[in-house]
């Protein structure tokens, strides 16, 4: 059964504004993560209407503070897409083995180091 025209017309189509923050302050302070290069990567790779380089006024990318990148979207936009692009950037610069992307709250992603436990001591005992 098709949805009725009343329910679709009854909803207001307001302007959607979503703000996403990618916090890379910890790896940036250790100088292993290049925040301006990441900002340029996002600018070059984010797709709008299935086209790369079509950001216009609908998506703004800016660097905020030390190691934070803010993406403001005025169109429907997925946070998972930002996580995907962040992981792609980490893989490109071979940082994926040391860093991971964690969602700390809604719309906020953080780059954290993996917790490395020395398992070499256990192997020497055997």
C-alpha positions in Angstrom: 0.0 0.0 0.0 1.4 3.4 -1.0 1.7 6.1 1.6 -1.0 8.7 1.4 -0.3 12.2 0.1 -1.6 13.7 3.4 1.2 12.3 5.5 3.9 13.4 3.1 2.5 16.9 2.7 1.8 17.3 6.5 5.5 17.2 7.4 7.6 20.3 7.1 10.7 20.1 5.1 13.1 22.3 7.2 16.7 22.8 6.6 18.7 19.9 8.1 22.0 20.9 9.8 24.3 18.3 11.2 27.6 18.9 12.9 30.3 16.2 13.1 33.5 16.5 15.0 36.6 14.4 14.4 38.9 14.7 17.4 42.5 13.8 16.5 44.2 15.9 19.2 46.0 12.9 20.8 47.8 11.7 17.7 48.3 15.2 16.4 50.1 16.2 19.6 52.4 13.2 19.1 53.1 14.5 15.6 52.1 11.3 13.8 48.8 12.7 12.4 48.7 15.6 9.9 45.4 17.4 10.5 45.6 19.9 7.5 46.3 16.9 5.2 43.3 15.1 6.7 41.1 18.2 6.2 42.2 18.4 2.5 41.6 14.6 2.1 38.0 15.1 3.4 37.5 18.1 1.1 38.7 16.1 -1.9 36.8 12.8 -1.1 33.4 13.7 0.3 30.7 13.0 -2.2 27.6 15.2 -2.6 24.9 13.9 -5.0 27.2 11.0 -6.0 29.9 13.4 -7.2 33.3 14.2 -5.7 34.3 17.8 -5.4 30.7 19.0 -5.3 30.6 20.4 -1.8 29.3 23.9 -2.5 27.5 25.5 0.5 25.9 22.2 1.5 29.0 20.8 3.4 31.7 22.9 5.2 34.9 21.4 6.5 37.0 23.4 9.0 39.8 22.9 11.5 38.9 23.9 15.0 41.5 24.2 17.8 44.3 21.7 18.1 43.6 18.6 16.1 39.9 18.9 15.6 38.1 18.8 12.3 34.5 20.0 12.1 32.2 19.0 9.3 28.9 20.9 9.0 26.4 19.4 6.6 23.1 21.1 5.5 22.0 18.0 3.7 21.3 14.5 4.9 24.7 13.2 5.8 26.0 10.0 7.6 28.5 9.9 10.4 29.4 6.4 9.3 30.6 7.9 6.0 33.0 10.2 7.9 34.2 7.2 9.9 34.8 5.3 6.6 36.8 8.2 5.1 38.8 8.6 8.3 39.7 4.9 8.2 40.6 5.3 4.5 42.9 8.2 5.3 44.6 6.2 8.1 45.2 3.3 5.7 46.6 5.6 3.1 49.2 6.9 5.5 49.8 3.5 7.1 48.5 4.6 10.5 45.7 2.0 10.6 47.8 -0.4 12.7 48.2 2.1 15.5 45.1 4.3 15.5 41.4 3.5 15.6 38.2 5.6 15.1 35.9 5.5 18.1 32.5 7.3 18.4 32.5 9.0 21.9 29.0 10.5 21.5 26.5 11.2 18.7 28.3 13.1 15.9 31.7 13.0 17.7 34.5 10.7 16.6 37.9 10.4 18.2 41.1 8.9 17.0 42.7 6.7 19.7 45.8 4.6 20.0 45.3 0.8 20.2 46.1 -0.5 23.7 49.2 -2.6 23.1 49.9 -5.3 25.7 53.4 -6.9 25.6 52.8 -10.6 24.9 56.5 -11.2 24.4 57.0 -11.8 28.1 54.5 -14.7 28.1 56.1 -16.3 25.1 59.6 -16.2 26.7 58.3 -18.1 29.8 57.0 -21.0 27.7 
